[in-house]
Amino acid sequence: MQVRPSSAMVWTATLVAWGVGVGGGVGVSEAAVLKMEVQELAVMADRIVIGDVASIASFVDEATGLIKSRVVVDVVDELKGQGRPRLRLVILGGTVDGVTLYTSVTPIFVEGDHVLLFVDGPGNHLTGEFQGAYLTDGALATQMQGGTQRFIDGDIGPLTDLIDTIRQALPPGTVPDEITPYTGKFTFQGGAIPFVVLPCTWSDEVNPMEEGYRINGNCTGPGCGSSQLAIEAINRGADVWNNAGADFYINYLDTSTAQAFALDSVHLIYFEQAAGLGGQTVAATFFWCSGSNMIHWDIAFNDFNFNFWDGVTGACSGRFDIQAVAAHEFGHTLGLDHSPFNGATMFASVGACNLAPRTLHSDDIAGIEFIYGSGLTSLPFFDDFPSSTFENSKWIGIDGAASNTRGINEPSCPNSANIKGQVDGGGQLLSAFMDLSGIPGTTLTYSYQRKGNVDPPEPGDDLLVEYASTSGFWVELNRHLGDGPDMTTYEFVSLDLPAGALHDDFRFRFRVLSSQQGLDNWFVDDVGVDAPPPCPADLDGDGSSQSRTCSCFWRSGGSTRRVRPTLTVMGRSRYPTCSCCLPPGARVPRKRVRGSGFGNDATVGPTTRRPGLRFAQPQPPGDCRQPTSGWLGLSPDRIGTKARSVR
C-alpha cells in the first residue's frame, strides 16, 4: 500500500464470513467463522479482560506500508488468562501525518473507553476481529462494530448477561465471582443510524469513479469456473447498484493482470492468493480519500482462505457467491458503510451460499438514494446533443463516447454522439433511469450513422441498442452491423419498446463492439423516448371508438422518415385524427398526406384541433433549425362516412 501525502485519507472495508469452514489449507481452528457467538469467542480467546483505554498511538508498519495503531488498555478485571496490568493491542488503522486508514475489520477505539476484550496470540490481537471488542458503561454492554460506526443501539444489553454467557462457556471458577464496579465517565452516546455514509464520497455524484474499474479474474478453485465467469459475476454485483434507481452509474472498463492494491489510476478488483487479508475476511475494499472526497479504491477477494462460486459452475456447496460479495464491496466504493440490518446487502457478514446480498434491502436503497438522489428522468426524453458535453440528467454512463461534429449531415447540427468501439464491449452511452411502468406504446427513436468522418467499423464491430430488464440484464433491442457501407446521411429508427422494458427502472444504451480499441466509430443523434398522449374522450358523444394503424411522414435534415403510430377513430366522426409522436423540429411533407390538399412542409409546433393537417408556420430553409416540440395530428379528407388511414 502506498501512503498518500498528508491531505489524503485511506479507508478499508471488509466483508467477513460466518457459518462455514474455509479452504486454502487452513487448519480446523482457523476455519471457524468470523460471525462468532460469545461462547466461541470465550473458548478461542487466550485472555479476556475488562479495562480502560489509556492511550492510542498510530504508526506506519515498515514491512507492509499499512497504518496501524497501538491501543494501551489498563486492565481492571481478568475474566480469563493472566497477563500484564497493561494490555497493548496492535490493530489495523489509524492516522499518521494526516493520512487515515479505517478498516471495518477492526473497531475504532477512543481514549477513555471502558471495554471488555477477547484477545489471542502472542501479538495481542482481538479474537474474531471486531467481534472481540465490547463497550460497557458498567451496567450495559454492546459489541463494537468495524468501520466508521462504533456500535448499534439495538444491540445493547446487560453486562451481567454477557459475563454469564462467558462463564457458561468456560470451566467453572475461570471467571471471578465479582467484577469491579465501574466508576469512570464512559457513557453510550448513541450508535449507528440506518445506512451509514462513509467519511468520504465521490465529488462527481453522477459519474462516480469516473473512468470505471478493471478486473483480474484470477480466481482459483473449482467454483470459479473461468476467469471470464468470475468477471461476469463481479459485474453483476456492480449492476445490483446500477439498477437501484439512484442517479449514478459505474461501469466496467477492461481486464487487468495486477494483483495488488495501490494508489494509481486503476480501480482494481482482483483475487488475493496470499495470506495478507487474514483468515476471517472474505473480501476487502481499500479507499483513498482527500478530505471528504473519495479519489480511489481497490477490492481484493480472499482467495487464499476462501473458495468462491461464480454462480454458474456446478453447485455452490459451501462457497461464497462472487456476485453477492461483489455487491457488498461495491456498496463501499459508492460511499456506504455497514448497515445495522441483518438482511441488508451492506450488513457486515455473509455466509457461504448466501445469495441474499444480490438483492438490495430497503435500507441499502435509502442509503444510496441519500448520497446520489433519485435517478428517474421523466418523459419525454429527447437529446439532439446541442453542446460538446453530455447532460448529466440524461446520460449516466459514458465510456468511449463524445459529443462532437465528426458526423456527416447531422439531422440536428452541430453535434451528434460519437461512440467509439472498445475491445471489451464497454464503449457505450447509457441513459438515465426512467419510469415506464404502465405506459404502453412507448417508443425509442434515434438516427444513426456508420463511420462519419473518422475510422469506419469493420465486420463484427456492431452498434447494439439494448435496454435493461426488470432483473437487471441487458436485452438486445436492435443491432446495426459493422460490415455495412459507409454512410453520409443519418438513418432514422423507431422501435416499439416491448412489455419487458416497461418498468420503473427502465434505461437503454448504445454499445459498440470492436476488435480494435477506440477506432470503430458510430454516431447517434435525435435520441428520444416517448409515448403517445392518452386518447381524448369520445368526441361525438356516441360512446363508440376504434383504433387502426396508419403511417405518418416527417422530414429532418433533408431526408424523409416514416413512423408508424396508432390512428384512433373516435366515435363515428367523419374527421378522425391520426396523432404521430414526432421529434422536435420534425418537418412534415404535406404532399405525402392523401386528401389533405396541402403541398408544402410544416414544422411541428403548437397546434389547434381542426380537420385536415394541423401545423405551425414553416421555418426558414436549411438543415439546422431551432427545435420545437409537439404532437402532429393528421386527418384524411372526408370520404363518405369512412376514415381512411394516412399512408
Disulfide bonds with the S-S distance in Angstrom:
Cys200-Cys289 1.82
Cys219-Cys224 1.77
Cys316-Cys353 2.12
Cys413-Cys624 1.52
Cys550-Cys578 2.33
Cys552-Cys580 1.90
